[in-house]
Amino acid sequence: MADIVPPPGRVFVGTDRVLDELLDEIAEQLVARGHQVVRGADPRQAGDGPLGALVLTSRTPVGPEFLDRHPELRGIVFASSGVNSIDVPDATRRGIVIANGATPQNHGSMAEATIMLALALRLRLTDRLAALAEQRPRPRPAELDSRSLSSATLGLVGFGRIAREVCVRLAGWGTGPILCHTRTPQPNTWPQVEFCSLDRVLAEADIVSVHLPLNDATRGLIGAAGLRRMRREAVLINTSRGGIVDEEALADALHRGEIAGAAIDTFGVEPLPGDSPLREAPGTILTDHVIGHTVEMYRSLVPAAVENTESVLRGEHPPYCVNPEVLLRHQEGAE
């Protein structure tokens, strides 16, 4: 069964409540290029025929049972950057290439959004807007609580493309130290970043920004104990994945004044439930997983997905490959 070679063009393209228009356009372009496209909400709707590739979003799970039924599958392409609906190590063991939409426009837009949120939190933007709407008297100098981004200590939890782009964009801002906790430190490439423990990032940073995938190791990583380590003047930003930050613990920390504020773009349950404790928490900026989704980003995702898919079907390296070690194994097996 492992030697089955699929027809090169049969592709399942999923559906998604948020990115349906994007998936529709990807499917249209693949059909225009001569590929046989099967549509559905669940990959199991593709039937029992051989498949070359899946094109999905991270909201569509792909389990081991499906992969067992399709040993011929060459790759799974995610239309956006998230890949948390597939067990990447398991797919890698099976020789399945995983690719995503981590285009320069994607991580660049998210980096800019992260910096915007940092500025908004430090400068107390939501409170200033509310003060004008409520016709409060202008604060006296002694009552001001805004803080500059200049000389602030930035703490990064994770050091993927978005976190690195944050560093690039802040290079001329005169910020303070950049602390980073990651499994893959790069001190030689990034001498301006001090790689250290998570405890130190939480304890010393004025701005803690989360840039991690969601998996068993990161789920609930920042909970009540971690929030208590943060400084009272510090703020937390999460534009990566819901579930990494304990939302109830965060709301409690904000109510207690244990941290000064939080900007959260992604949640454990989306859309954010009406009874979420975060909705009533002070000092929050809450957005519906769209904060860095620019026109430029979306325009980059369709060609990236089409190119990823065709590269997978040809047995070539897709431009945005998540597990390139699979391709090395394929090459070694061909020698």
N, C-alpha and C positions, 0 to 999 in steps of 0.2 A: 504493500500500500504506500510506503514512503516514496516509491519511485514513480508514482502517478504524475504525469505532466498534464496540467490543465490546458484547455483552450486558452490562448494568451489574452483574450479580450473579455471574458465574462466577469463582470464586476457587480457586486451588490453595493448600492448607494442607499444609505438609511434616510430617516426623517428626524426632525428635531424641532421642538416647539419654538426655539429661539433662532436657529440657523437654517430653517427650511429653505428660504430663498437662496441661500448660499449653496446648499446641497442640490437644489433644482438646477442651478446654473452649472455646477460641476457635472451633474448627470448629462445635461444637454451637450456640454463640450465633449464628454467622453463618447457619447453616441455619434456626434459629428465627426469624431476621429475614427469611427468604425468599430467601436467596442460594443459588446452586448451588455446592456445595463439592466439590472433587476432592482426594483425599488420596493421598499417596505419599512415598517417601523422597527422590525426585529430581524437580525440576520437569519434566523431560522426560517423566515418566509422565503428565503432564496431557494428552497427545495433541496433535493439531494444531488443535483448535478454538480459537476466540478466548478470551483470558483478560483479565479486568479487573485482577486483582491477584494477587500471591504473598504468602503469609504464611509466613515461614521463621525460622530462627535463623542465627547467623553461622557455624555449622558446615556449612551447606548452600551450596556454591558455585553461583553463577549466572554463566555465562560468556557471552561475546559471541555465540557461535553460537546459544544459546537465545534471546537478545534479538533476533538477526537474524530468527529464525523467528516472533517475536511482536511485530511493530512496533506492534500495537494495545495492548500492555500499558500500563496507566496508572500502576501503582505497585508497589513492593515494600515490604512491611511486615515489619520484624524484631520478633520477640516480646520480645526483650530489647534491651539498649543497643548491642551490637556490630553493626557493619555491614561488617566486613572481608572478607566473602565475596563482595562485589560491588564492582566498580570504580565508585565513586560519580561521578567526573568523566565517565566514559563514559556512565553512566546519565543524568546531567544533560544531556549533549549530545543524547541520544536523546529527551529530554523526559519521562523516567520519574521520578516522585516517589519519594523514599526516606523512609520514616518508621521510627521505632524506639520502644523502650519506655523512653525517658529520662524517666520520671516523677519528680516530686519525691521520692516514697518510694524510688525506685531510687537516685538519686544521693545522697540524704540518708543512706540506710543504708550506702552505700559510703564516704561521708565519715566516718561514725562508726566504721566498721571500720578505716579508715586511721588514725584517731587512736588507737584501741585498740591497733593493732599498734605504733604509735610508742611508746606508753606501755609495752607489754610488752617491747619491745626495750631502751628506755632503763632500765627498772627490772629488767631481767634476769630476767623472770618464769620462763622455761623452766628456767634454772639454779637458781632458788630452789625450783621444784617438784622438780627432780631431787635437790637437796641434801636435801630432806625425805625423799624416797623412798629415798635411799641412806643415810640417817641420818648425814649428815656433821655434824661439830660446827659450831655457830653461828659465822659469821665474826666476827673482831674488827673494830672500827671501821676500822683501817688496811687491812683486806683487802676492804672493801666496794668494789664497782665499779658500783653503780647510779647513774644520773644522772637528775636531774629534767627534766621537759619544760619547766618554767618557765625562761625566758631562753635556751632552745635556739634555734639558728638553723634555720629550716625551709626546705628547698629543694624547690620544685615543678618538675617537668619536665612541662610542659603545663599549660593553664589552662582546662580545660573545666568543666562543671557540678560534677563531683565535687571538683576542686581548689578551686573557688570556695566550695563548701559547707564544705570543710575550714577555709578562712580564716574563714568566718562562725562556725563552731563554736569556733574557738580564740580568738575575739576577746577573751574575758574571762579567758584563761588566763595572761596575762602572759608569753607566749613572746617570744623575741628577734626579730630581723629575719626577714621572709619574703622569700626570693629566688625568682624565677620565670623560667624560660626558656620562651618561647612565641613562635610566629610572629605572634600577635595580642595584643600587649601592650595593657593598658587602664589606664594610669597615672591618668587623670582619674577613672575610676570606682572604682578600687582604689588610693587613695593610700598605703595601708598596705603595699602590695606593691612591692618593688623589682624591676623587670623588667631582666634582664641576660642575659649569655651563659651557655651550658651549662657552659663551663669554670669560670666563677665559682661557679655553683650547686654543682658537684661539689667544688670546692676549699674552699668556705667553710661549707657547710651541715653541721649536726650530724645532720640527718635529711633524706635525699633520697627523695622520694616521686614515683613515675612515674604520670602520668595522660595517656596518649597512645593514639591508635588505632594499630593495626599496619598499616603500609603500607611501600612501598619506601623511603621516607625515614626511617622509624623503626626498621626491622628492624636489630637489632644495634647500636642507637644507643649503648648503654652496654656497652662491652666492656672488655678488659684495660686499655687506655690510660686510659679514663675512670675505672675503678675505682682505678687508681693515683693519680689526682688527688685522690681523697677522703681525708679525714682518718682517722687510725687509730681514732679514737673514734667515727667516724660510722657510721650504719646506713642501709641501703637498703630501701625498701618498693616492691613492685610489685603493685598490685591491678588493673592495666589489661589488658594483653595479653602473653601469652608471646611470645618472639621479640624483644622490645625489649631485654631484658637478655641478654647472652651467659651462659648458665648455667654452662658449663665455666669461663669466666673468673671468674665470681662464686665458684664453689666454690673455685677456686685462691686467689683473694684472701682468702677466709675462712680457709682453711688456713694461709696465710702471715701472717695477722694484719694484713693491709693495711687491713681495715675491721673494725668490732666486731661486726657482725651484719647479718642480712637477714631480712625477712618477705616471702615470695613466695606469692601466691595463684593465679598463672596461669603456665603453662609452654608451651614450644614444642610439646611433645607431651603431650596429656592423655588419660587419667590419666598422672601422672608415672611414667615407667618405673622398675622396681625397681632398675636399675643406674645411675640418674642420680647423678652425682657430688654433687649437692646433698643427697642423703639422708645422706651421711656428713660433710657440712661442719659445722663448729662454729658455734654462735651463730645457728642458723637457726630460723625458724618457717615451716613448710610446710603450706599448706592447699589443698584440692582445688577451687579456683575457686568457693568457696561462702561465703567469709568475711563478706561483707556481704549475703548473701541472706536477708533477714528475711521473716517472715510478711507484714508490711505491704508489703514490696516486691512479693512474688508476687501478693498480692491486687490490686495496682494494675495489673499487666501485662495481664491479660485484657481489662478494659474499655478500656485504652489501645489494644490491638491492634485490637479491634472498632471503636472509634471512628476510629482511623487508617484502617482498611480502608474503612469506609463513606464517610469523607471523600474518600479517593482516588477511589472509584467515582463519587462525585457531582461530581468535578472541583473539590473545595474544598480549602482549606488544612488538612491533618491537624494535630492538636494537637502532635505531636512530629515535626516535619518536619526532615530532615537537610539537604536541599538546596532551601531556599525560592526560590532563584533560578529554578528550573524553573517555579514558579507565576507568577512575575513575567513570564517569557517567554510563558506561556500567556495571561496577561491582556493583554499587549501585542499578541499575535497576534489576540486577539478584538476589539481596538479598530479 
